[in-house]
Amino acid sequence: FNEEGCEAVLLVDADNAFNRLNRKVALHNIQRTCPPLFKYLNNSYNKPAKLYLADGSFLLSEEGVTQGDNLAMAMYALSTKPLIECLTYARGMVEERFKQVWFADDSTGVGELEKIKMWWENLKAEGPAFGYFPKPSKTHLIVKNRADLERAQELFEGDGVNITLDGERHIGAVIGSDEFRVKYINTKVEKWIKDIEKLAEIAKEEPQVALSAYNTGLSQRWKFVQRTVRNTGQLFEPLEEAIRTKLI
């Protein structure tokens, strides 16, 4: 997003992606791309699973991956690889000034607006065959410069995509303008300070429990944000103050 030549980033949300994965297509592709793992996945997913209800009846689970399956994430990742490659060749623009990034069902296109639009159209056309259904109402186009906003609105007119100059949450972090990043972090910090205050009350009676909760739970919440959102250290000073004066 910060690279020269980037005009926008499109954060795509898929509709119920893990449950709508096309198993037949996924197993067909995984058999060719990862044969060792295919044997295990084929045993688990080649036939519908019975999901039993309280009255003894059952539903058939025929699509998607099973929640709790240790290899669900691996299967989903392998199933999207052919789609990613398909988009690479379909858009015919492997050259510079466009990139796509995937994490599970979160797909992202970044670069010039016209190329993002082309990638988005190809994703809508090719995705359903793999069980990937982009959801425009939860998809966000973050335009980097105000001068490009009108062009972005014309390109994506009628698509139902949310267009903004601010920013949006992305996989637990945030992408967008400096002002939006500051607002996002400040909101998080305010909530974390309240959590610290509650934990400090518990610590009066159960200090060891509070320490354990802080080390293994609470403190992990901001570590990811600190790693992924750069140049925001000063925004965490109120949280640091709350930890030192109210908890420790």
C-alpha positions as CSV (number, residue, x, y, z in Angstrom):
1,F,0.0,0.0,0.0
2,N,2.9,2.4,0.7
3,E,4.8,1.6,-2.5
4,E,5.1,4.1,-5.2
5,G,2.6,3.5,-8.0
6,C,-0.1,2.0,-5.7
7,E,-3.4,3.7,-6.1
8,A,-5.6,1.5,-3.9
9,V,-6.1,-1.8,-2.1
10,L,-9.2,-4.0,-2.4
11,L,-10.0,-6.1,0.7
12,V,-12.3,-8.9,-0.4
13,D,-14.6,-10.8,2.0
14,A,-16.0,-14.1,0.8
15,D,-19.5,-15.4,1.8
16,N,-19.3,-18.2,4.3
17,A,-16.1,-19.3,2.6
18,F,-15.0,-22.3,4.7
19,N,-18.5,-23.8,4.5
20,R,-19.0,-23.2,0.8
21,L,-15.7,-24.7,-0.4
22,N,-16.4,-27.0,-3.4
23,R,-15.1,-30.4,-2.0
24,K,-15.1,-32.2,-5.3
25,V,-13.0,-29.6,-7.0
26,A,-10.7,-29.2,-4.0
27,L,-10.0,-32.9,-3.7
28,H,-9.4,-33.1,-7.5
29,N,-6.9,-30.3,-7.4
30,I,-5.2,-31.4,-4.2
31,Q,-4.7,-34.9,-5.6
32,R,-2.4,-33.3,-8.2
33,T,-0.8,-30.6,-6.2
34,C,-0.2,-32.4,-2.9
35,P,-0.6,-36.2,-3.3
36,P,0.6,-37.2,0.2
37,L,-2.0,-35.0,1.9
38,F,-4.7,-36.0,-0.5
39,K,-4.9,-39.5,0.9
40,Y,-5.8,-38.2,4.4
41,L,-8.2,-35.6,3.0
42,N,-9.9,-38.0,0.7
43,N,-10.6,-40.4,3.6
44,S,-12.2,-37.5,5.5
45,Y,-14.1,-35.7,2.7
46,N,-14.8,-38.0,-0.2
47,K,-18.3,-38.8,1.2
48,P,-20.8,-36.5,3.0
49,A,-20.5,-36.6,6.8
50,K,-23.5,-37.0,9.0
51,L,-24.2,-34.1,11.4
52,Y,-26.5,-35.5,14.1
53,L,-29.2,-33.5,15.7
54,A,-30.7,-33.8,19.2
55,D,-33.7,-35.8,18.1
56,G,-31.5,-38.4,16.4
57,S,-32.0,-37.2,12.9
58,F,-29.1,-35.8,10.9
59,L,-28.0,-33.4,8.1
60,L,-25.5,-34.2,5.4
61,S,-22.3,-32.1,5.4
62,E,-21.5,-32.1,1.6
63,E,-19.5,-28.9,1.1
64,G,-16.8,-27.0,2.9
65,V,-14.3,-28.1,5.6
66,T,-15.2,-29.4,9.0
67,Q,-14.7,-27.0,11.9
68,G,-12.2,-28.5,14.3
69,D,-10.4,-30.6,11.7
70,N,-6.6,-30.2,12.2
71,L,-6.1,-30.1,8.4
72,A,-9.0,-27.8,7.6
73,M,-6.7,-24.8,7.1
74,A,-4.2,-26.8,5.0
75,M,-7.0,-28.1,2.8
76,Y,-8.5,-24.6,2.3
77,A,-5.1,-23.1,1.5
78,L,-4.4,-25.9,-1.1
79,S,-7.8,-25.5,-2.6
80,T,-7.4,-21.8,-3.2
81,K,-3.9,-22.2,-4.8
82,P,-5.3,-23.1,-8.2
83,L,-7.7,-20.2,-8.0
84,I,-4.9,-17.8,-7.2
85,E,-2.9,-19.2,-10.2
86,C,-6.0,-18.9,-12.4
87,L,-6.4,-15.2,-11.5
88,T,-2.7,-14.6,-12.3
89,Y,-3.1,-15.9,-15.8
90,A,-6.6,-14.7,-16.4
91,R,-5.9,-11.1,-15.7
92,G,-2.8,-11.2,-18.0
93,M,-1.0,-8.7,-15.8
94,V,1.8,-10.4,-13.9
95,E,3.9,-7.3,-14.5
96,E,4.6,-4.7,-11.9
97,R,2.1,-2.3,-10.3
98,F,-0.3,-5.1,-9.1
99,K,-0.1,-7.7,-6.4
100,Q,-2.5,-10.2,-4.9
101,V,-2.1,-11.5,-1.3
102,W,-4.2,-14.3,0.2
103,F,-4.6,-15.5,3.8
104,A,-7.2,-18.3,4.0
105,D,-10.4,-16.7,2.6
106,D,-9.2,-13.1,2.9
107,S,-8.0,-12.1,-0.6
108,T,-6.4,-8.7,-1.3
109,G,-5.6,-6.9,-4.6
110,V,-3.3,-3.9,-4.5
111,G,-1.9,-1.6,-7.3
112,E,-3.4,0.5,-10.0
113,L,-7.2,1.0,-10.0
114,E,-7.8,-0.5,-13.5
115,K,-5.8,-3.6,-12.7
116,I,-7.6,-4.0,-9.4
117,K,-10.9,-3.8,-11.2
118,M,-9.8,-6.4,-13.8
119,W,-8.7,-8.7,-10.9
120,W,-12.0,-8.2,-9.1
121,E,-14.1,-9.1,-12.2
122,N,-12.0,-12.2,-12.8
123,L,-12.4,-13.2,-9.1
124,K,-16.2,-12.9,-9.3
125,A,-16.2,-15.0,-12.5
126,E,-13.7,-17.7,-11.5
127,G,-14.3,-17.9,-7.7
128,P,-17.7,-19.7,-7.6
129,A,-16.3,-22.8,-9.4
130,F,-14.0,-23.3,-6.4
131,G,-16.7,-22.4,-3.9
132,Y,-15.4,-18.9,-3.4
133,F,-18.2,-16.3,-3.5
134,P,-17.0,-12.7,-3.1
135,K,-19.3,-10.6,-1.0
136,P,-19.4,-7.0,-2.3
137,S,-21.2,-5.6,0.7
138,K,-18.3,-6.6,3.0
139,T,-15.6,-5.8,0.4
140,H,-13.7,-2.5,0.9
141,L,-11.7,-0.5,-1.7
142,I,-9.3,1.9,0.1
143,V,-8.2,4.7,-2.2
144,K,-4.8,6.1,-1.4
145,N,-5.2,9.6,-2.8
146,R,-8.2,11.9,-3.0
147,A,-7.4,12.7,-6.6
148,D,-8.2,9.1,-7.6
149,L,-11.5,8.8,-5.6
150,E,-13.8,9.9,-8.5
151,R,-12.1,7.5,-10.9
152,A,-12.4,4.7,-8.4
153,Q,-16.1,5.4,-7.9
154,E,-16.7,5.3,-11.7
155,L,-14.8,2.0,-12.1
156,F,-16.6,0.2,-9.4
157,E,-20.0,1.9,-9.9
158,G,-22.8,-0.7,-9.4
159,D,-20.6,-3.3,-7.8
160,G,-21.7,-2.7,-4.3
161,V,-18.1,-2.4,-3.0
162,N,-17.5,0.0,-0.1
163,I,-15.1,2.8,-1.3
164,T,-13.2,4.9,1.3
165,L,-10.3,7.2,1.7
166,D,-9.9,6.3,5.3
167,G,-9.0,2.6,6.0
168,E,-10.2,-0.7,7.2
169,R,-9.3,-3.5,9.6
170,H,-7.4,-6.3,7.9
171,I,-6.6,-9.6,9.6
172,G,-6.4,-8.1,13.0
173,A,-4.3,-5.1,11.8
174,V,-5.3,-2.0,9.8
175,I,-4.6,-0.6,6.4
176,G,-5.3,3.0,5.4
177,S,-4.5,6.6,6.1
178,D,-2.4,7.7,9.1
179,E,-5.5,9.4,10.6
180,F,-7.5,6.1,10.4
181,R,-4.6,4.1,11.8
182,V,-4.3,6.4,14.8
183,K,-8.1,6.3,15.5
184,Y,-8.1,2.5,15.2
185,I,-5.2,2.1,17.6
186,N,-6.6,4.6,20.1
187,T,-9.9,2.8,20.2
188,K,-8.1,-0.5,20.9
189,V,-5.9,1.1,23.6
190,E,-9.0,2.5,25.4
191,K,-10.6,-0.9,25.6
192,W,-7.3,-2.5,26.8
193,I,-6.9,0.0,29.5
194,K,-10.4,-0.9,30.8
195,D,-9.3,-4.6,30.8
196,I,-6.2,-3.7,32.8
197,E,-8.3,-1.9,35.4
198,K,-10.6,-4.9,35.8
199,L,-7.6,-7.2,36.1
200,A,-6.1,-4.9,38.7
201,E,-9.3,-5.4,40.9
202,I,-8.9,-9.1,40.6
203,A,-5.3,-8.9,41.5
204,K,-6.2,-7.5,45.0
205,E,-7.6,-10.9,45.9
206,E,-5.9,-13.3,43.4
207,P,-2.5,-11.8,42.3
208,Q,-1.2,-15.1,40.8
209,V,-4.4,-15.6,38.8
210,A,-4.2,-12.0,37.6
211,L,-0.5,-12.4,36.6
212,S,-1.3,-15.6,34.7
213,A,-4.2,-14.0,32.9
214,Y,-2.1,-11.0,32.0
215,N,0.9,-13.0,30.6
216,T,-1.0,-15.7,28.7
217,G,-4.1,-13.8,27.7
218,L,-4.4,-10.0,27.9
219,S,-0.9,-9.0,26.9
220,Q,-1.2,-11.1,23.7
221,R,-4.0,-8.9,22.4
222,W,-1.7,-6.0,21.6
223,K,1.4,-7.8,20.5
224,F,0.0,-8.7,17.1
225,V,-1.1,-5.1,16.4
226,Q,2.4,-3.8,17.6
227,R,4.1,-6.2,15.1
228,T,1.9,-5.4,12.1
229,V,1.1,-1.7,12.4
230,R,4.3,0.3,12.2
231,N,5.2,3.6,13.8
232,T,2.5,3.6,16.4
233,G,4.6,3.0,19.6
234,Q,3.7,6.4,21.1
235,L,0.0,5.5,20.9
236,F,0.5,2.7,23.4
237,E,1.9,5.1,26.1
238,P,-1.5,5.4,28.0
239,L,-1.6,1.6,28.1
240,E,1.9,1.4,29.4
241,E,1.0,3.9,32.1
242,A,-2.0,1.9,33.1
243,I,0.0,-1.3,33.4
244,R,2.7,0.4,35.6
245,T,0.4,2.4,37.9
246,K,-2.7,0.3,38.2
247,L,-1.6,-3.3,37.8
248,I,2.0,-3.8,38.6
